[in-house]
Amino acid sequence: MNVAAFILLAAMLTASVTLESYDLGVGAVHLFLSRTERGRAASFTAINPFWNGNEVFLIASGATLFALFPRAYAAAFSGFYLPLIVVLWLLMVRGMSIELREHFASELWRGFWDVAFSISSVLLAFVLGVAIGNVVRGVPLDAHGNFQGTFGFILNWYALAVGILSLLALSLHGAAFLWLRVEDELRPRARQLLRMVLPAVVIAYVGVTIATLVAHPV
């Protein structure tokens, strides 16, 4: 039962990361790539048929964790309550940005949601990476599974490094998605960004790998 439950949770998380990463990446590079209204509208159009369905796997991952691993769920919320609330707010802002942007034909209205979409996507990509970094590094728990650290502990050097790698990797994924999906002026800009970000991702990956060996010596 435990093995099957773990496989199910891993499958949910893998689907969530795989499917959610490109639309988070599109949001992260949105303001940098899309300089015109036509280009920004093309970015939203590219992810609009898919993003809502992708969120299902993230929600299903949380529900699976709650149902099959309640102690792990309780431990996560005892230590990551504030970051998880921030993640929920950022997810709501992203959804509102996608759904409300075209409700009014106003440059100011669309510009506001463009900025909200990009900032929330950048912060989400970074915060989720920080969370993964803390899980890999390990967090202090008492005998009852309650978190014994502080919020400052969560923002440790290793978790921040993983957060930076997460942001770079998702930005690379978003740029690759736009390069494949759009035909406007965004395509050459997306290809240029791919060439710029790829070396940074490789360097960050090597750096985080070394940092992982330092945090968890073999």
Buried (B, 14 or more C-beta within 10 A) or exposed (E): EEEEBEEBBEBBBEBBBEBBBBBBBBBBBBBEBBEEEEBBBBBBEBBBEBBEEBBBBBEBBBEBBBEBBEEEBBBBEBBBEEBBEBBEEBBEBBBBBBBBBBEEEEEEBBBBBBEBBBBBBBBBBBBBBBBBBBEBBEBEBEEEBEBEEEEEBBBBEBBBBBBBBBBBBBBBBBBBBBBEBBEBBBBEBBBEBBEEBBEBBEEBEEEBEEBBEEBEEE
